[in-house]
Each structure stands twice: as structure tokens, then as C-alpha cells.
Amino acid sequence: MSFGTLYVVATPIGNLTDWSPRAREVLASVDLIAAEDTRHSRKLLQHFGIATPLTAMHAHNEQQRVEDLLGRLRGGQSLALISDAGTPLLSDPGFPLVRAALRAGVRVSPIPGPSAAMAALSVCGLPSDRFTFEGFLPAKGSARKARLAELLDETRTLIFFEAPHRLLDALRDMVAVLGAEREATLARELTKTFETVRLGTLGALADWVAGDEDQQRGECVILVRGASPLVAEETAGIGQEALLRSLLAHGVPVKGAAAIAADLLGGSKKTYYQICLEMQKPA
């Protein structure tokens, strides 16, 4: 018996009319659908009259489910993998199953469709030619700031998912680490009734969200413009102190200024960091 096919199917992120006929046809034709939350997905399938059986595969059981689902695929059954909303595997379960299926020689076929990350990128007003998807930042403030510090010099547009109850804290940490003047966009409740897309600086967005509790609800995507790369030729012959003063004057945080100086001029980030601190001391 030949192997079945594993279909990775995108589902609506809000507006149900965004769902393609092909996606619905595939879900109606497979033997089993592996869903992140069967209760949530059952409502979606019932709305479209799809009666295919569901099985749960989420972050807490996906490692245990792989062998069972892989056995079904090897036995000739076709399966579909869906998440609660959007494209599976983007901050959602499914990676172990897809990898195991490919390694076993099972056909894995994408059924493309809605993606909150790509939808937000298309309307954010920030550079979209090069970007990096970071998913969810750590929930704890210290770990969140540490991760943001690692991304300080990233020149590509940054895409983050964030839970509504952590949105304001995340924006404030971005201000603290990346700088209040860094350009960013908040895309919230995309394709839904209260869809919001707002472009501004991180500082302005943090103030806006703090002053409007309605913006602290629903599904959120934060997009942040990448760091501006400094051309080495433009800084040739510039002394370290002059470079650091210029960076600080343009709103670059101390850690970022130290990292840029070390990259362009060589030397230790720690040394440049201390020089920055000395510069900022009152005369």
C-alpha cells in the first residue's frame, strides 16, 4: 500500500470568507484532521459542513502523537494538520510531525492561505524586502529584554506576535531596549471587525496603547523597523568618541552604540559601553 499524504492547511485568522475552496475540499476529503484545539476547530468545520474526524495535537502532546499519526500515513491514510488560526507551524505545533513525515518519505503538501505575519507585513508601511519572524517574545520581562537586546543590530524588519495582556509591557520593553524613536507598526485584529493598523514610533505606540484599553485586546502583531546600517566608508577616520557621541545624539541606546562602534572600529563592546556611560555623566 502506498503512503498517504500529510496536508498542512492554513485556516482563517478572522474573516471566514478568506478561506479557499481548495482548503475546504482537502479537509473534507482526508481521513483525519490533527488540530491544535479540537473544540475551536470543530466550530469552524461545522460552519462549512465538514464532518471529517478530529484529533488533538498541541504543544503538550505533539511528541507523543507523532508515531501514531505517522503510522496512519504509512498505512495509506491522508491527514490534514491545522492550527487554531492562520498557517500551521508559525508559532504553532506541527514541526515534529512534518519533519518525521518527510524523513519517512511521506508526501507533505502545503495548502496555503491566511497568515497573520504576512498579512501584517503587507500593510505595515515598513520595508518588506527583508524581514525576520520572531514569533512570541519571552513572557518574563528580563528574558524579553535580553532577547530584544540580541536583536538590537538586526537590520531586517522584525515581526513579533504578542498576547494582548502582554502587549503594553512588550512595547515598553522595546522602547527601553530598541529606542523610543525606532519606527514600528501595531497590526491588531487583522481581517476582523475592529482591525487596526497603526504606524508610528515605538514610543508613540506605547503611549497610544497605554491610553486606550481597547488596543490591549485581540490578536496582535508588532512590526519593528530594522536597525539602520552604518556604511563603513562614512565613518572612516572618525574617532571612537566622535562616533559614540553621534550615535547617542541620534537616540541609539548605549548598548547599541557600543555594539556598532565595536563592529565598525574593532575593539571591545564592554570598553565602548563604559565610554558611553562616562559621556552621559553630568559635567
Steps between C-alpha positions, in 0.01 A plus 500: 500500500629846413540767763235762561559875482541746784334831408602812693194721474470870583174610666340846532652751742166676532289550190360162397459603136881507470502117510566345162272236341805275459571506873143403578503224239819350642368501856180332384690228313773391745458215749591702809575860599762571766397825669661720765167539684225263389228706668601812309550322169177301528300824491682608183447166328133485598449847353615366163329161533825302529451177697855358491611355839729715715786407729687733734866582438628792703818621665458263797447174311645537152813295569283210623261524204761487224542120487124437493438755225804387305373142520170610349682675215714194435183292497359703213282750685517867409508754782464875530679718755335825609553754777247723673552773242736578214782287363613204716853488645531881519511518882265200495548120541585268213874508440576150641227340288599676178867415549425136584273466197760640263773279644272197456440578135141614550375771268442829685292752308427863597154647455591869530274770631469756780803594709489777758874565462485543122174693511650745749822535301306588185332801662752616762667774297846374596761344267375154396779385267692344790343398830531255787212331682567480874168355616419566867752673723564345845223566750731617781631855477867421561507227235302718260748786533792261456353368174434852374860594580615213280294650216623855550726500194268296274448702181202303371143588594407309818163324529366400843178338619383619842223407739265792575565490876875540436478751216566814700787346698656376175477845338651665807788252500555569130521871579753432774721272290450608136433868562185713508562639151524163323221480243242225550148388412231339714266276298209378712194283430590465132203415269261542795243768584736713713805467275766759583828579323700789646845618393710716733799492730527244777463779754185635336348153467569420865334826609201437271443146627541616861231762446247276322409169665317389185841467332599246767254241369504242223773347288804726462796519261780748571733588214818698569724664243848350495804687623646749252830359372791742515719497190860445599625751243300777664670442834854454367741715698243591767628463856320264736381781725354699210322192366353410838384858562331507162323169558377603845386838368285322241323298766691174470497324841833459680520128434425549133756779466765279659417211267509719188832658601654157565378378161631801308815584691593172663567455867288399795127578533555520875761772458276708274209443739703649787604795283133570426415493868780746574372729225155506653618600847422860599790735446 
